[in-house]
Every structure is written in structure tokens, then in C-alpha cells.
Amino acid sequence: MNDVSASTSDTTESDLEDYSLRARNWLIENLQPRAKTIDSHLQRTSAAYYTPEIMASNRALQRTIFEAGYAGITWPKEYGGQGLSKLHEEVFIRDSSDFVTPDFGVLGNTTFQICVPTMLAHSTPAFLSYFIPKVLAGEALVCQFFSEPLAGSDLAGVRTRATRDGDQWTLSGQKTWSTFAHLADWGMCLTRTDWDVPKHRGLTWFAVPCNSSGLTIRRINQISDEADFCEAFFDDVVVPFENRIGEINDGWTVTQTMLVFERGAGRATDGEALTNPGLLAPDLVSLAQKAASLGDPVVRQKLARAHTIDFVGKSLALRIEQRGRLGGFNPGMAAYGKLFRGTYNPIRARIAVEIGGSAAMTWETSDANGAETSLAYLNGRKSAIAGGTNEIQRNGISERDLGLPREPSFDTGRPFSEVIRDANNWTS
């Protein structure tokens, strides 16, 4: 496994101050200051905002930051990164928060926080030397070809087939819920390479160019009238052997690493979260002001509860990040953050509707932020399902972090081909 970041043990306060000064001077000279307004929720999350033109401008900005030496701060030098510590990364995140930096939407998260860190842990040096500089320069944005129509929370049950033919593999199957895949350049794809072993043992990951012949990507409309999710169809898609990520048939090990990153562990966080609760839920205070209910004691209680959710969520993320920094990463530990969001995002969304009343659910067409609350309410349950249901997170915590016995499973130890055969007989 490759070491993703340098140790912080040799980093002094003086080092960080010098680094901050250099970074701040560069930021002032080269980037635009960020407007002192709250960004529109729609712009930050809606797939409609992230047009190819918007993505192109952000790719150019990413290249500027890369060429200046501020991209991949904790990634290894031999692959184009800076090889610095998490503390250096936190300093740059803090100092750059006042400036316009690259914004790739959810695709930025899957690329820089999930897929590439997983690649760094499991891919070959030859692949990383070729691929990582492209990512850092904004030329390779990566989505996840993970879930399937018949393999959602049970990710080990994927059926997309990879068949080896000499120095290449042929992929056939279907993926779904691949966020922003229509804007991605590459996808990390989980496939089945051995059907005659138990389902967790016959999996292999591949890096697949999204413009590959035989790969079709279609967007999926959602209840919110957004279309950030995609489905992908693999019809004999050819992938070079060197594009595999991890060992053949050891894809579940790679999956465990990805789930840790997907659920937020190891991500740089705001170190002040435990001591500074921040502003009192600014979005909900604004709603209460619109509804002329800011003086209502019940509304004020709801504001306090939402503020508590925000503060506890940030503090939990910091605790997970700190534990991971000390070597405590595992999917069960990472599941705490995912379970928190799945449990409390819908509660916070409901609080917003209760506070705002009709003002939260209706808006003028000229109001760019008008749909923010209603969309949050419609999407509130998403985090309880996407990336693994709340029930799956509880299983992961109980089994992987607390050491409780595993739930009984009918397919444990059985060849996956037999499991499918028996399942087909049950439904016929």
C-alpha cells in the first residue's frame, strides 16, 4: 500500500507559518477573491449548474493551482504531488477559503477524496505515474462505477463481468447511481472476475475511460427534477491489463479502502470545529426572518436543534479524521459519519420546512436560492440510502468497529455462481 501523505511529526509551527505566508501571497496574486455572500445551494449541488463550460473553466483553474505546486499537497512527489503533511493541506484549505478555487461539484469529491486516494493505496507505480498528474492538472476527473441494479447495499453481489483476453480485459454489465458520470473522464469500475468463489473473493477493480467504445452513460431524472445520477452500460468495453486497481480477485480489499474514504474518513477538516460552533444556522435564521417567526420560542428551539446537529456533525467528522490520522481507519469507524448524515439530514431538512412554512416551499422565479429548502427536503432521505443504507452502516459499526458477531448469511462461503443459480430458482 502506498503512503498517501507525509508524517506530521517533523512539521513545526514555523514551517507551517512560512508555508502559509507563501501560499497566501500566491493566492492574492493569482486567484480571484471569493464573493462575501453565501453561495447558492443550487449552484453547489445541482447538476444543471455544472455545464461542460463551467467544468472547463474549473479545469483551467485546477491546472493553474497544480503548476504553482498547491495541488495534491499530501500526495506523493513521485506521482506529481507535494509530499507534505495533512497540516500543510489544512493550512492551504484555510488560506484559500477566501478565494475562488476549482469547483467540480460532487465529481470533485469522488475524484480527490475517494477514487484517487483509493488508487494511491492499491494501484501500481506505473499506473499512478501516468494517471495522477492528469488528475492534478484537471485532465482526469473520476466517477464511481460501483452500484448495480441488483447490487446496491450488497456491493459484493456485483455482476458486471470482466473477462481476460491476453493483455486486456473485456467488461460487460450495467452500473447505476454513478454521480456526475456524464461529466467524468474516467470511472473506477468494480467487476466480477471469478464466479466460482464466494462473492467477496472474485472481484477486481479497473480504471475505465468514459469515452471507451461500448460504454454508454445515461442520466437519471430524480424526484427533485435534477439529473446528477447516471446509469452506465458496458457492452464489451476493452480495458488494458495495466488499468487494474489492486490485485486480481482481491477487489473487496480495495472496496473496503474506498468505503473508508467515501464515508469521509481521512478528509481534512476544520480543526476549530470542537471549540467553535460557528454561526447559528444562517440558512434557517434567514428562513425565520422571511416567515416573521424569529421571535417565536418554538422556532428558536428548532433553530437551536439544527445548530446542534451542525456542530455535532462537524465535531464527529473531526473525531473520525483524527482517529484515522492515528491509524484507526476501517469501514466500521468511517460508517459513524455516514450514519449521522443519514439519520440527521432528513431531520434538519424537516426543521427548515417547519420554520419557513409556506416561505420555505414557494418562491419567486427570480430567486436563485428559492428552491433550496424544498430541494433539501425532497433529497433529505438520500443520505440514508446512497452509499449504503443506515442499516448497512449499523452492521458495519457493530461488526467492524465494536467486534459484535456477524449476522447469519445464506451465501457465506458458497461460490457466487451457485448463489445466483439458487436465487433465480427462488424467483422463477
C-alpha positions as CSV (number, residue, x, y, z in Angstrom):
1,M,0.0,0.0,0.0
2,N,1.4,3.4,-1.0
3,D,1.8,6.1,1.7
4,V,-0.6,8.9,0.7
5,S,0.8,11.7,2.9
6,A,3.8,12.6,4.8
7,S,4.1,12.4,8.6
8,T,3.2,15.4,10.6
9,S,5.7,14.6,13.3
10,D,8.5,16.6,11.7
11,T,6.3,19.6,10.9
12,T,7.0,22.6,13.0
13,E,4.8,25.7,13.7
14,S,7.4,27.8,11.9
15,D,7.3,25.5,8.8
16,L,3.5,26.0,8.7
17,E,3.8,29.8,9.1
18,D,6.3,30.0,6.3
19,Y,4.1,27.8,4.1
20,S,1.0,29.9,4.9
21,L,2.8,33.1,4.0
22,R,4.0,31.8,0.7
23,A,0.6,30.3,-0.1
24,R,-1.3,33.5,0.9
25,N,0.9,35.7,-1.3
26,W,0.4,33.4,-4.3
27,L,-3.3,33.3,-3.7
28,I,-3.6,37.1,-3.6
29,E,-1.6,37.4,-6.8
30,N,-3.2,34.7,-8.9
31,L,-6.8,33.9,-7.7
32,Q,-9.9,36.0,-7.6
33,P,-11.3,36.8,-4.1
34,R,-14.5,34.9,-3.2
35,A,-17.6,37.0,-3.0
36,K,-18.6,37.7,0.5
37,T,-22.0,36.1,0.1
38,I,-23.4,32.7,0.9
39,D,-23.1,30.5,-2.2
40,S,-26.3,29.3,-3.7
41,H,-27.1,25.7,-2.6
42,L,-28.4,25.1,-6.1
43,Q,-25.1,26.1,-7.7
44,R,-23.1,24.0,-5.3
45,T,-25.1,20.8,-5.8
46,S,-27.3,20.9,-8.9
47,A,-26.1,19.0,-11.9
48,A,-27.7,21.7,-14.1
49,Y,-25.2,24.2,-12.9
50,Y,-22.1,22.1,-13.9
51,T,-22.2,22.5,-17.6
52,P,-19.2,21.4,-19.8
53,E,-18.3,25.1,-20.0
54,I,-18.3,25.5,-16.2
55,M,-16.2,22.4,-15.8
56,A,-13.7,23.6,-18.5
57,S,-13.2,26.9,-16.6
58,N,-12.6,25.0,-13.4
59,R,-10.2,22.5,-15.1
60,A,-8.1,25.5,-16.2
61,L,-8.1,26.8,-12.6
62,Q,-7.1,23.4,-11.4
63,R,-4.1,23.4,-13.8
64,T,-3.1,26.9,-12.5
65,I,-3.0,25.6,-8.9
66,F,-1.2,22.4,-10.0
67,E,1.5,24.3,-11.8
68,A,2.1,26.5,-8.8
69,G,2.6,23.5,-6.6
70,Y,-0.6,23.6,-4.5
71,A,-2.4,20.6,-5.9
72,G,-2.1,17.1,-4.3
73,I,-0.5,18.6,-1.2
74,T,-0.4,15.3,0.7
75,W,0.1,13.1,-2.4
76,P,3.5,11.5,-3.1
77,K,6.0,13.6,-5.0
78,E,6.8,10.7,-7.4
79,Y,3.3,11.0,-8.8
80,G,3.2,14.8,-9.1
81,G,2.0,15.6,-5.6
82,Q,3.8,17.7,-3.0
83,G,4.5,15.0,-0.4
84,L,3.6,17.3,2.5
85,S,1.6,16.7,5.7
86,K,-2.1,16.9,6.4
87,L,-1.3,20.1,8.4
88,H,0.0,21.8,5.3
89,E,-3.1,20.8,3.5
90,E,-5.3,22.2,6.3
91,V,-3.3,25.4,6.1
92,F,-3.9,25.8,2.4
93,I,-7.6,24.9,2.7
94,R,-7.9,27.6,5.4
95,D,-6.0,30.3,3.5
96,S,-7.7,29.6,0.1
97,S,-11.2,29.7,1.6
98,D,-11.3,33.5,0.7
99,F,-10.6,32.8,-2.9
100,V,-12.3,31.2,-5.9
101,T,-10.8,27.7,-6.2
102,P,-11.8,24.8,-8.5
103,D,-15.3,23.6,-8.1
104,F,-16.2,20.3,-9.8
105,G,-19.3,19.6,-7.7
106,V,-19.7,16.1,-6.5
107,L,-17.2,14.9,-9.1
108,G,-14.5,16.8,-7.2
109,N,-15.3,14.8,-4.1
110,T,-15.3,11.4,-5.9
111,T,-12.1,12.3,-7.7
112,F,-9.9,13.9,-5.0
113,Q,-11.4,12.5,-1.8
114,I,-12.4,8.9,-2.8
115,C,-11.2,7.4,-6.0
116,V,-7.6,8.8,-6.3
117,P,-6.8,8.1,-2.6
118,T,-8.0,4.6,-3.1
119,M,-5.8,4.3,-6.2
120,L,-2.8,5.6,-4.3
121,A,-3.3,2.8,-1.8
122,H,-3.7,0.0,-4.3
123,S,-2.6,0.8,-7.9
124,T,0.8,0.0,-9.4
125,P,3.5,2.7,-9.5
126,A,3.4,2.6,-13.3
127,F,-0.3,3.4,-13.5
128,L,0.0,6.1,-10.8
129,S,2.9,7.8,-12.6
130,Y,0.7,8.0,-15.7
131,F,-2.6,8.9,-14.1
132,I,-2.1,11.1,-11.0
133,P,-0.5,14.0,-12.9
134,K,-3.5,14.1,-15.2
135,V,-5.8,14.3,-12.2
136,L,-3.8,17.1,-10.5
137,A,-3.8,19.1,-13.8
138,G,-7.6,18.8,-14.1
139,E,-7.5,16.5,-17.1
140,A,-8.9,13.4,-15.4
141,L,-12.0,13.6,-13.3
142,V,-13.1,10.3,-11.9
143,C,-16.6,8.9,-11.1
144,Q,-17.5,5.6,-9.4
145,F,-18.9,2.7,-11.4
146,F,-19.9,0.9,-8.2
147,S,-23.6,0.0,-7.6
148,E,-25.7,-2.1,-9.9
149,P,-29.5,-2.7,-10.2
150,L,-29.0,-6.0,-8.4
151,A,-26.1,-4.9,-6.1
152,G,-26.8,-1.8,-4.1
153,S,-26.0,-2.0,-0.4
154,D,-24.8,-5.6,-1.1
155,L,-21.9,-4.4,-3.1
156,A,-20.1,-7.7,-3.1
157,G,-23.0,-9.0,-5.3
158,V,-22.0,-7.1,-8.4
159,R,-22.4,-9.0,-11.7
160,T,-20.6,-6.8,-14.2
161,R,-18.3,-9.3,-15.8
162,A,-14.6,-8.8,-16.7
163,T,-13.1,-11.5,-18.9
164,R,-9.4,-11.6,-19.6
165,D,-8.1,-11.9,-23.1
166,G,-4.3,-11.7,-23.2
167,D,-3.1,-8.3,-22.1
168,Q,-6.6,-6.8,-21.9
169,W,-10.0,-7.3,-20.2
170,T,-13.5,-7.1,-21.6
171,L,-16.2,-5.6,-19.4
172,S,-19.9,-6.4,-19.8
173,G,-22.7,-5.3,-17.5
174,Q,-24.6,-2.4,-16.0
175,K,-23.9,0.2,-13.3
176,T,-26.3,2.7,-11.7
177,W,-26.3,5.7,-9.4
178,S,-22.9,6.9,-10.7
179,T,-23.0,10.6,-9.7
180,F,-21.8,13.0,-12.4
181,A,-20.6,10.2,-14.6
182,H,-21.8,12.2,-17.7
183,L,-19.1,14.8,-16.8
184,A,-16.3,12.4,-15.8
185,D,-13.2,11.4,-17.9
186,W,-12.7,8.1,-16.1
187,G,-14.6,5.8,-13.8
188,M,-13.4,3.3,-11.2
189,C,-15.4,0.1,-12.0
190,L,-15.9,-2.9,-9.8
191,T,-16.3,-6.1,-11.7
192,R,-16.5,-9.9,-11.2
193,T,-13.5,-11.8,-12.5
194,D,-14.2,-15.2,-10.8
195,W,-17.7,-16.7,-10.4
196,D,-16.7,-19.9,-8.8
197,V,-15.5,-18.5,-5.4
198,P,-17.6,-16.8,-2.6
199,K,-18.8,-13.4,-3.8
200,H,-16.3,-11.3,-1.8
201,R,-13.3,-13.1,-3.3
202,G,-13.9,-12.9,-7.0
203,L,-13.9,-9.1,-7.5
204,T,-11.5,-6.8,-9.4
205,W,-11.4,-3.0,-9.9
206,F,-10.4,-1.3,-13.2
207,A,-9.9,2.3,-14.3
208,V,-12.1,2.8,-17.4
209,P,-12.0,5.9,-19.7
210,C,-15.6,7.2,-20.0
211,N,-15.2,7.6,-23.8
212,S,-14.4,3.9,-24.2
213,S,-16.1,2.2,-27.2
214,G,-19.1,0.2,-25.9
215,L,-19.6,2.4,-22.8
216,T,-22.9,4.2,-22.8
217,I,-23.8,6.7,-20.0
218,R,-27.3,8.0,-19.4
219,R,-28.6,10.4,-16.9
220,I,-31.4,9.6,-14.4
221,N,-34.1,12.1,-13.5
222,Q,-34.9,12.3,-9.8
223,I,-37.8,13.5,-7.7
224,S,-36.2,16.9,-7.4
225,D,-36.1,17.2,-11.2
226,E,-32.3,17.0,-11.1
227,A,-30.3,14.5,-13.0
228,D,-26.9,14.1,-11.2
229,F,-27.1,10.3,-11.1
230,C,-26.3,8.2,-14.2
231,E,-26.6,4.6,-15.3
232,A,-23.8,3.1,-17.4
233,F,-23.9,0.2,-19.8
234,F,-20.8,-1.8,-20.6
235,D,-21.1,-3.7,-23.9
236,D,-17.7,-5.5,-24.4
237,V,-15.7,-2.5,-23.2
238,V,-12.0,-3.3,-23.6
239,V,-9.6,-2.2,-20.8
240,P,-5.8,-2.7,-20.8
241,F,-4.4,-5.1,-18.1
242,E,-2.4,-2.2,-16.6
243,N,-5.6,-0.4,-15.7
244,R,-6.5,-2.8,-12.9
245,I,-6.5,-1.3,-9.4
246,G,-5.3,-3.8,-6.8
247,E,-4.8,-7.5,-7.3
248,I,-7.0,-9.7,-9.5
249,N,-9.8,-11.2,-7.4
250,D,-8.8,-9.0,-4.4
251,G,-11.3,-6.2,-5.2
252,W,-13.0,-6.4,-1.8
253,T,-9.9,-5.2,-0.1
254,V,-9.9,-2.2,-2.5
255,T,-13.6,-1.7,-1.8
256,Q,-13.0,-1.5,2.0
257,T,-10.5,1.3,1.4
258,M,-12.9,3.1,-0.9
259,L,-15.7,2.9,1.6
260,V,-13.5,4.4,4.3
261,F,-12.8,7.4,2.0
262,E,-16.4,7.6,0.7
263,R,-17.7,7.9,4.2
264,G,-15.4,10.8,4.9
265,A,-12.6,9.4,7.0
266,G,-9.2,10.8,6.4
267,R,-10.5,14.0,4.9
268,A,-9.1,17.3,6.0
269,T,-11.5,19.0,8.4
270,D,-11.8,22.3,10.3
271,G,-9.7,21.9,13.4
272,E,-11.8,24.6,15.2
273,A,-15.0,22.5,15.0
274,L,-14.7,21.2,18.5
275,T,-14.4,24.6,20.1
276,N,-16.1,27.0,17.7
277,P,-19.8,26.1,16.9
278,G,-19.9,28.9,14.3
279,L,-22.9,31.0,13.3
280,L,-26.4,29.9,14.3
281,A,-27.7,28.0,11.3
282,P,-27.6,31.1,8.9
283,D,-29.9,29.5,6.3
284,L,-32.6,28.7,8.9
285,V,-32.3,32.1,10.6
286,S,-32.9,33.7,7.1
287,L,-36.0,31.5,6.7
288,A,-37.3,32.5,10.1
289,Q,-36.8,36.2,9.2
290,K,-38.8,35.7,6.0
291,A,-41.6,34.0,7.8
292,A,-41.5,36.7,10.6
293,S,-41.2,34.0,13.2
294,L,-37.8,34.7,14.6
295,G,-39.3,35.7,17.9
296,D,-41.4,32.6,18.3
297,P,-39.9,30.5,21.2
298,V,-40.8,27.2,19.4
299,V,-39.0,28.4,16.3
300,R,-36.0,29.4,18.3
301,Q,-35.9,25.9,19.8
302,K,-35.9,24.4,16.3
303,L,-33.0,26.8,15.4
304,A,-31.1,25.6,18.4
305,R,-31.6,21.9,17.5
306,A,-30.5,22.5,13.9
307,H,-27.4,24.3,15.1
308,T,-26.7,21.4,17.5
309,I,-26.9,19.0,14.5
310,D,-24.5,21.1,12.5
311,F,-22.0,21.4,15.4
312,V,-22.1,17.7,16.3
313,G,-21.8,16.7,12.7
314,K,-18.6,18.8,12.3
315,S,-17.2,17.6,15.6
316,L,-17.9,14.0,14.6
317,A,-16.1,14.4,11.3
318,L,-13.1,15.9,13.1
319,R,-13.0,13.0,15.6
320,I,-13.1,10.5,12.7
321,E,-10.4,12.3,10.9
322,Q,-8.2,12.4,14.0
323,R,-8.7,8.8,14.7
324,G,-7.8,7.9,11.1
325,R,-4.7,10.0,11.3
326,L,-3.6,7.9,14.3
327,G,-4.0,4.7,12.2
328,G,-7.6,3.8,13.1
329,F,-9.2,3.7,9.7
330,N,-11.7,1.0,9.0
331,P,-15.1,1.0,7.2
332,G,-16.9,0.5,10.5
333,M,-15.3,3.6,12.0
334,A,-16.0,5.6,8.9
335,A,-19.6,4.5,9.0
336,Y,-20.3,6.7,12.0
337,G,-20.2,9.8,9.9
338,K,-22.3,8.3,7.1
339,L,-24.9,7.1,9.7
340,F,-25.0,10.5,11.3
341,R,-25.8,12.2,8.0
342,G,-28.3,9.5,7.1
343,T,-30.1,10.0,10.4
344,Y,-30.0,13.8,10.8
345,N,-30.0,15.2,7.3
346,P,-33.7,14.5,7.0
347,I,-34.4,15.9,10.4
348,R,-32.6,19.1,9.6
349,A,-34.5,19.3,6.3
350,R,-37.8,18.9,8.1
351,I,-36.9,21.6,10.6
352,A,-36.3,24.0,7.8
353,V,-39.8,23.4,6.4
354,E,-41.3,23.7,9.8
355,I,-39.5,27.0,10.4
356,G,-40.2,28.5,7.0
357,G,-43.7,27.3,6.4
358,S,-45.0,28.4,3.0
359,A,-42.0,30.7,2.6
360,A,-39.8,27.5,2.5
361,M,-41.9,25.8,-0.2
362,T,-42.7,28.6,-2.5
363,W,-40.5,31.2,-4.1
364,E,-40.2,33.8,-6.8
365,T,-38.7,32.5,-10.1
366,S,-36.1,35.3,-9.9
367,D,-34.9,34.0,-6.5
368,A,-31.8,31.8,-7.3
369,N,-31.9,30.3,-3.8
370,G,-35.7,29.9,-3.6
371,A,-35.8,26.1,-4.1
372,E,-33.0,25.4,-1.7
373,T,-35.2,24.4,1.3
374,S,-37.7,22.3,-0.7
375,L,-34.9,20.5,-2.6
376,A,-33.2,19.7,0.7
377,Y,-36.4,18.3,2.0
378,L,-37.0,16.2,-1.1
379,N,-33.4,14.9,-1.0
380,G,-33.3,14.5,2.8
381,R,-33.7,10.7,2.7
382,K,-31.0,10.3,0.0
383,S,-28.1,10.2,2.5
384,A,-30.0,7.4,4.4
385,I,-29.7,5.2,1.2
386,A,-26.9,6.4,-1.1
387,G,-23.5,4.9,-0.4
388,G,-25.1,2.2,1.8
389,T,-28.3,2.3,3.9
390,N,-28.4,3.3,7.5
391,E,-28.9,-0.4,8.3
392,I,-25.7,-1.3,6.5
393,Q,-23.8,1.4,8.4
394,R,-25.1,0.0,11.7
395,N,-23.9,-3.5,10.6
396,G,-20.5,-2.1,9.7
397,I,-20.2,-0.3,13.1
398,S,-21.3,-3.4,15.1
399,E,-19.2,-5.9,13.3
400,R,-16.1,-3.9,12.2
401,D,-15.7,-1.4,15.0
402,L,-17.4,-2.9,18.0
403,G,-16.5,-6.5,17.3
404,L,-20.0,-8.0,17.6
405,P,-20.9,-11.3,15.8
406,R,-21.8,-11.1,12.1
407,E,-25.4,-11.6,11.0
408,P,-26.1,-15.0,9.6
409,S,-26.0,-15.2,5.8
410,F,-27.1,-17.9,3.4
411,D,-24.4,-17.2,0.9
412,T,-21.4,-17.3,3.2
413,G,-18.6,-19.5,1.8
414,R,-20.6,-20.5,-1.3
415,P,-19.5,-20.0,-4.9
416,F,-21.3,-16.9,-6.3
417,S,-22.4,-18.8,-9.4
418,E,-24.4,-21.2,-7.1
419,V,-25.8,-18.3,-5.2
420,I,-27.2,-16.7,-8.4
421,R,-28.5,-20.1,-9.6
422,D,-30.4,-20.7,-6.4
423,A,-31.7,-17.1,-6.4
424,N,-33.0,-17.5,-9.9
425,N,-34.8,-20.7,-8.9
426,W,-36.5,-18.8,-6.0
427,T,-37.9,-16.1,-8.2
428,S,-38.9,-18.3,-11.1
